[in-house]
Amino acid sequence: MIDIGSRRRNQPAPPHILFEALTQPDRDPARPWLDLLDDEERPRIIEAAAPSLVVWSSLWLKRPDATVRFDLAPDSIRQGTDLRWTLSVEEPAPDAALTGHLRKRVNQLINANLRYTFGQ
């Protein structure tokens, strides 16, 4: 597996809440955030260690080998979580256009959609 994207950003919720959101994305129907596109499918949980690690299977029909790893570290200053996502695929790596699309989608889902459900 090779890493083709990673980003760390603070999330306002504590790690145990983010862990729950990542492992049960439909837990709160009033706050949906996992809005999938036509070429995407719901990920499966490959690995989970509460409250610090979640690994998803691929979201993309074009790259079923992809995985998304979420590392959740407490942020003691803001009482939130430093969340890092890492997108990995098997060789060969996708071309630049597809790589950019995959990175953008993970970032949109996590650092926009999910983040906004917590009021930010």
C-alpha positions, 0 to 999 in steps of 0.5 A: 500500500502507498499513501496518496494523501493525508491531512490533519485538522482539528475537529471540535468534538472529542475523540470518542464522539468522532470515533462514534461518528466514523463507525456509525455515520447514520447514528443521528439522522438529524445530522447526516454527513456521509453524502455519497456520490454516484461512483461511491459506496458506503465504506466498511469498517476494516479496523477500529480501536476506540477511541483513537483509530478507524480504518475504512474500506474504499468508498470508490468503485474505481479503486476498491483497493483504497483504504482511509485511516483515521487517527484521532488524538485528543486536543487538550487545548481546545478539548477537541480532536486532532484528526488525521486521515490517510488515504492509501492504495495498492500499486499502481497509484492512480493518475494525478486527476483521480488522486486529486478527486479522491483526496478532495472527496475525503477532505470534503466528507471529513473536514467539511461535512462531518465538521459542520455537523458539530457546528463548525 
